[in-house]
Amino acid sequence: MFAAINDSLYDGYKLHATLPMNIYRKDDYHEEKLELKLIGYLDDTTWFANKIDDLVANLAIADDFYSLANIKINKEKTKLLTNDKTLLAKDDKHIPFYFGNDLINIEIVPKNSNERILGSSAKDRVFNATYFSSTTYY
C-alpha cells in the first residue's frame, strides 16, 4: 500500500532544503527534496497532502488495499490538521469527508490544539494549507 500511494500521481507534502557546501562560494550547495505522502508505525498511519482532493484520492487507494487485505480500520478516529483558514474559521469543527466509499464526519483540529502524530506532539503548524489525516487500525 505504501508503495502504491508513494507512486501515485497525487501530491503529498513537499520539503526542500538547500545547504551551503562552501561559505565562500554561493553557487556551491547541496540540495535535498523530499515528498511525504504517508508515514506509519505499528497501528497508526499519518497522511499528508497539499490539497484535500489529493488526500481523498490517496485514502481511496488505501481503502481498496484495506478491503483486499481484509484489514479493519477505525475511520471514525480520523482527524484533520490544516492551516486552511476557511476550514479553521468554521463554527462546526467537523466536515463530511470521503474515506474510500464511506462518507465520514471528521474532526478539524483547532490550530491552537495539540495532536499526537506517531508519538510526537504537533502543535505549531509551519506547513502551508497542508492536510494531515491520521488513521488507526482496530
Buried (B, 14 or more C-beta within 10 A) or exposed (E): BEEEBEEBEBBBBEEEEEEEEEEEEEEEEEEEEEEBBBEBEEEBBBBBBBBBEBBBBBBBBBBBBBEEEEEEBEBEBBBBBBBBEEBBEEEEBEBEBBBBEEEBEBBBBEEEEEBEBEEEEBEEBEBEBBBBBBBBBE
